[in-house]
Amino acid sequence: MAILTFGGKPTPLKFGPGNIFVVLNGQHVDIPYAVRNDAMHIAGPALGAMLDNSTDGMLIRYCSSAKLRGYRFNFVAIPDDADVGHDFLAFDPGQMQASFDVGYELGRSQDPWTDRPPVIKGLPDWAFGD
């Protein structure tokens, strides 16, 4: 819990400034595709859109909360241009292996982290206390 001062920004937590790391175990933006005109094939993409919206809200909250408290926000996800399949409901070993391989290479890279999630890339720095 942060302690608020009247008219000021929250003071850092008891242990001082730090880092927040968020790993999104998938791609942030789904590539659009046509669906068949029946309920079963529309339900999956609709559920995916709801989950994407929920994830965006969570990322905005985490990033803005970290910045307000003086923490460094670090975010990584499977790049949107990586070919790891498009059906998040599929239990497909090939799709899971492709995701693992991309994640493994990200982990081996020098610095895969970014300080802003993609959903807020266009917002100005002042909106996050920078």
C-alpha positions as CSV (number, residue, x, y, z in Angstrom):
1,M,0.0,0.0,0.0
2,A,1.3,3.4,-0.9
3,I,1.1,6.4,1.4
4,L,-0.5,9.4,-0.3
5,T,0.6,13.0,0.5
6,F,-1.9,15.8,0.1
7,G,-1.8,17.0,-3.5
8,G,1.3,14.9,-4.3
9,K,2.1,11.6,-5.9
10,P,2.3,8.4,-3.9
11,T,5.5,7.7,-2.0
12,P,7.3,4.4,-2.9
13,L,6.5,1.3,-0.9
14,K,8.3,0.4,2.3
15,F,11.2,-1.2,0.3
16,G,11.7,1.7,-2.0
17,P,11.8,1.9,-5.8
18,G,12.1,-1.3,-7.8
19,N,11.1,-3.2,-10.9
20,I,7.9,-4.7,-12.1
21,F,8.2,-7.4,-14.7
22,V,5.2,-8.5,-16.8
23,V,5.5,-11.5,-19.1
24,L,2.6,-12.0,-21.5
25,N,2.6,-15.7,-22.5
26,G,1.3,-15.0,-26.0
27,Q,1.0,-12.4,-28.6
28,H,-0.6,-9.1,-27.6
29,V,-2.5,-8.4,-30.8
30,D,-4.3,-11.2,-32.7
31,I,-4.2,-11.1,-36.5
32,P,-7.7,-10.7,-37.9
33,Y,-9.2,-13.5,-39.9
34,A,-12.6,-14.4,-41.3
35,V,-14.8,-16.7,-39.2
36,R,-17.6,-19.0,-40.4
37,N,-21.2,-17.8,-39.8
38,D,-22.2,-20.1,-36.9
39,A,-22.2,-19.7,-33.2
40,M,-19.4,-22.2,-32.4
41,H,-16.9,-20.4,-34.8
42,I,-17.9,-16.9,-33.6
43,A,-17.7,-17.7,-29.9
44,G,-13.9,-18.3,-29.9
45,P,-13.0,-15.0,-31.5
46,A,-15.5,-13.2,-29.4
47,L,-14.0,-14.7,-26.2
48,G,-10.5,-13.8,-27.5
49,A,-11.6,-10.2,-28.1
50,M,-12.9,-10.0,-24.5
51,L,-9.7,-11.4,-23.1
52,D,-7.6,-9.0,-25.2
53,N,-9.6,-6.1,-23.8
54,S,-9.2,-7.3,-20.3
55,T,-5.5,-7.8,-20.8
56,D,-5.2,-4.2,-22.2
57,G,-6.9,-2.8,-19.1
58,M,-4.6,-4.9,-16.8
59,L,-1.5,-3.7,-18.6
60,I,-2.5,-0.1,-18.4
61,R,-3.2,-0.4,-14.7
62,Y,0.1,-2.2,-14.0
63,C,2.2,0.2,-16.1
64,S,0.6,3.4,-14.7
65,S,0.7,2.1,-11.1
66,A,4.4,1.2,-11.4
67,K,5.2,4.6,-12.9
68,L,3.2,6.5,-10.2
69,R,5.1,4.7,-7.5
70,G,8.5,5.2,-9.0
71,Y,9.0,1.6,-10.2
72,R,10.5,0.6,-13.5
73,F,7.9,-1.2,-15.7
74,N,9.3,-4.1,-17.9
75,F,7.1,-5.8,-20.4
76,V,7.7,-8.7,-22.8
77,A,5.4,-10.7,-25.1
78,I,5.7,-13.0,-28.1
79,P,6.2,-10.6,-31.0
80,D,3.1,-10.0,-33.1
81,D,4.9,-11.0,-36.3
82,A,6.0,-14.4,-34.9
83,D,4.1,-17.4,-36.5
84,V,2.8,-19.3,-33.5
85,G,-0.7,-20.0,-34.6
86,H,-3.9,-18.1,-34.1
87,D,-6.2,-20.3,-32.1
88,F,-5.6,-19.7,-28.4
89,L,-8.2,-22.4,-27.6
90,A,-6.3,-25.0,-29.5
91,F,-4.4,-27.6,-27.6
92,D,-2.0,-28.1,-30.5
93,P,1.5,-29.4,-29.8
94,G,2.9,-27.7,-32.9
95,Q,1.5,-24.3,-31.9
96,M,2.7,-24.8,-28.3
97,Q,6.2,-25.7,-29.4
98,A,6.4,-22.7,-31.7
99,S,5.4,-20.4,-28.8
100,F,8.0,-22.1,-26.6
101,D,10.7,-21.7,-29.2
102,V,10.0,-18.0,-29.7
103,G,9.9,-17.4,-25.9
104,Y,13.1,-19.3,-25.4
105,E,14.9,-17.1,-28.0
106,L,13.4,-14.0,-26.4
107,G,14.9,-15.2,-23.1
108,R,18.3,-15.6,-24.7
109,S,18.3,-12.2,-26.3
110,Q,20.2,-9.3,-24.8
111,D,17.2,-7.1,-23.7
112,P,13.8,-8.2,-24.8
113,W,12.0,-5.8,-22.4
114,T,10.1,-2.6,-23.2
115,D,9.0,0.0,-20.7
116,R,5.5,0.3,-22.1
117,P,3.0,-2.3,-23.3
118,P,1.8,-1.9,-26.9
119,V,-1.7,-0.8,-25.8
120,I,-0.2,2.6,-24.6
121,K,2.6,3.2,-27.0
122,G,0.9,6.2,-28.5
123,L,0.2,8.0,-25.2
124,P,2.4,10.9,-24.2
125,D,5.2,10.5,-21.6
126,W,3.6,13.0,-19.2
127,A,0.6,10.7,-18.8
128,F,2.9,8.2,-16.9
129,G,5.0,10.7,-14.9
130,D,8.0,10.5,-17.2
